[in-house]
């Protein structure tokens, strides 16, 4: 989308046309910069959100592991105590 600025376009025949071309090209560059800035902001926001979800997943995983371990130990103790009687 970005076009190269040529010296003939900038100077123009009477200077006014060249200024118009330069203004158009600068507007195009500004539009591209806005698109890129928006994309970088979205990527940053997505990365931050992804990190928060990963942290939540680790917490839930650890909680499930602790509950499983506790229930496993309790069930093992109950089964072995019943075998003794």
Order of alpha helices (4+ residues) and beta strands (2+ residues): alpha-alpha
